[in-house]
Amino acid sequence: MADITQVSPAPRERSRGAGLGTGRRRPLNRRAAKAWLYLLPAVIFYASFAIWPALNTFYLSFLNWDGVQPPSWAGLGNYVQIVQDPALYNSVLNALLLIVFFSFIPVCMGLLMTALLMGRMRRGMAFFRTVLFLPQVLPLVAVGVTWRWLYNETGLFNQFLELIGLGGITRAWLGDYDLALIALGFIGTWTMSGLCMLLFLSGAQKIDPALYEAATLDGAGAFRQFRSVTVPGVRREITIAGVITTIAALASFDLVFVTTNGGPADQTTVPALLVYRLAFNEGDIGTASALAITLTALVIGFVTLIRRLARENA
Amino acid sequence: MRTQTAGMSMRYLVLTVMTLMVLLPFASIVLAALHASGSTVSGMRLPENWHWENFALAWNEGGYSALMRSSFIISGAVVPLVVLCATLAGYALAILKAWGGRQVGIIFVLGLTLPVELIVIALYYNLSNVGLTNNYLGVIFAEVALFLPFGVYWMQSHFSSLPGELVEAGRIDGARDLSVLTRVLLPISWPAITTLAVLVFMWSWNQFLLVIVLMQDPEMRTAPGGLGFFVGQYSTNIPLLSAATIITIAPIVLVYIIFQRNFVSGLTQGAVKG
């Protein structure tokens, strides 16, 4: 009897075979579930100290709240205020102008440095690379303090201008109504160029040398080779440099806080500075949050734009 | 041939000018720091007497004993926490293929673009509700959350770049998840981990906004946090301010010189993969 039951049910046997298949998958599934134990610490930190506050800021942006009294619902009022208040939208315009100095010029400078450091250039390359990247590792607060002093009436910058016979235009640059923002922007150029250079150099190293040989055979000079081989070869890196430096320009706080604190006469205020001031000095949490959300939307908008432009040109 | 030499000299000339533009500001503040405290300094000028005591003065006036302690407490906790969490999460996403791992990975990557300003307001109120403002833990947890997107991404791409046979071989030898990680993968992952640690240390040391918001108590701020307010109080005392600046940047410059390779590979690969 036992024999018969063992031999006859062939279909069941087959279904058991399928069962074996799922059985083989089950340890994998259990492993994929157990993987969450490894994922959990990171997810908990990220969710509770980044995602949750971010969502909360979004909620706060619809409130009128001074941080102490019970809040009242403001709807879109805080956002309307950003569009209408000149101080608020000017800060956004200032941040947009800073993109030129934090992002556009450094990308150009980075390309120039890459052109200079490439090819037969061997001796001293490591030294130049190390020094030119140095500004990028320093705390921006310290960079700001240093440049405050350089831009001072008796600072290095004016001393240099006098040396080359331009003594007539010396001034306290960060206090100049028209030029303070540009002076501030130039500090960004100083900080960001090294980062761009480093990215482009690492990209340029991956370009196939055969491309340069072919270009040489076609009679392309150094400049032409750079334009037709190197620049297209580091397109990916240019996109990334553009993204990183644009975020730095839009979200800049440290530099502005220590150099001008928004002055003179609000000529150098940026959204980040107003977020800080509104929330922690003036107790206008709702507007501060709405401005933080606006700033984030700008960052995401620009990152998307740069990515899309890069893809279209590719 | 002559044009080549001329071209090469031009290159060196332009590069030297650029290098000077980076180094002169440093030279300028070092010289300024050595003038008599409170004296007016103009541009680059050698001091008549070298006032090394300015560093001690700035250290005391700026309260750097407390600031440095805070800086090291915070970085000292943030770096291992980020490295640990990022390694475990990267392993779960790249090798163990956690359920929903793709989506989790994307949510982490999105965090790379979010500015600190987005979280800082609500974070302040959330943390003060649970008594974590003016508390090292608050800043530490916030920084961990802030740097984890890069960390997870970095470790995930590192683990995915390793040959799959390694893990297979480990499994065949009967290793469980944890021992595959510790015995097989970690020993060959130290370069990636060191680079992550160095970058996180830099970001943690340089972080300003989070620190000044979450630490209203000046005693508990970090070196850059303290310097930011030292400027306000001593804005006219250039020698002292310069000395304080040098004290603030010294540790990070030291780390940069020692771990130069890691900075370079981390920032280029990490950014490019992103």
Interface residues (C-beta under 8 A of the other chain):
Chain A: R31 A32 A33 K34 A35 W36 L37 Y38 L39 P41 A42 V43 F45 Y46 S48 F49 A50 I51 W52 P53 A54 L55 N56 T57 Y59 L60 G67 L112 M113 L116 L117 R120 M121 G124 F128 R129 T130 V131 L132 F133 L134 P135 Q136 V137 L138 P139 L140 V141 A142 G144 V145 T146 W147 R148 W149 L150 N152 T154 G155 L156 N158 Q159 F160 W190 G194 L195 L198 L199 L201 S202 G203 A222 R236 E237 I240 A241 V243 I244 I247 L250 A251 F253 D254 F257 V258 P271 A272 V275 Y276 A279 F280 I285 A288 S289 A292 I293 L295 T296 V299 I300 V303
Chain B: G7 M8 R11 Y12 V14 L15 M18 T19 M21 V22 L23 L24 P25 F26 S28 I29 A32 T40 V41 S42 G43 M44 L81 L84 C85 A86 L88 A89 Y91 A92 L93 L96 K97 A98 W99 G101 V104 I107 F108 G111 T113 L114 P115 V116 E117 L118 I119 V120 I121 A122 L123 Y124 Y125 N126 F141 A142 V144 A145 L146 L148 P149 G151 V152 D177 M202 W205 N206 F208 L209 V213 A223 P224 G225 L227 G228 V231 I238 L241 S242 A244 T245 T248 I249 I252 V253 Y256 Q260 F263 V264 L267 T268 Q269 A271 V272 G274
